[in-house]
Amino acid sequence: MSDQSSAELVTVESETLELETVLSVPEALPAYAHPGDAGADLTTRVDVVVGPGERVNVPTGVSIALPDGYAAFVVPRSGLAAKRGLTTLNAPGTVDAGYRGEIRVTLHNTDLREAVELQAGDRIAQLVVQKVERVRFVPVQALPESVRGSGGHGSTGGSDALQSLVTSPEITTEQKERP
């Protein structure tokens, strides 16, 4: 009988997809920061300043050859968004299997007061590679019923909770005016 108070570490073996990659410089090679990370870091190849509220299309120096049945998705780095207001537009950016050009990242500075300065080699986004399914779209007269139905944006109640926060008397005028 095993001691249920001790935690067991379960290691799952998974195949690693080898991805042919062309780099403008060796330092551009995407890398995972930690074992088990879903996204490999992409870096900027150039020094760049993203002014308040501006967007800039930034080269990564990375081109990849995805096999059929895969796609890569460029997603924001949470630390850049939380600490500096820097995120990616068109997120996630889709890299299709047939695309062979350089992966570029459109960065957006959501801070309306401070510019964000990046140096060549700074991490700017993550690249997540996933298997994707091809589907055949079949026209029908009606869709089968589901629990959610046709309820769209905000239909699960989350937007009502946000609205009550905005109108709450505890929020000061200064907080409401912040960009």
PyMOL commands that set and color helices and strands:
alter all, ss='L'
color gray80, all
select helices_A, chain A and resi 26-28+78-84+158-166+173-177
alter helices_A, ss='H'
color red, helices_A
select strands_A, chain A and resi 20-23+40-43+48-50+55-59+62-65+70-75+86-88+93-95+104-109+116-118+123-131
alter strands_A, ss='S'
color yellow, strands_A
deselect
rebuild
show_as cartoon
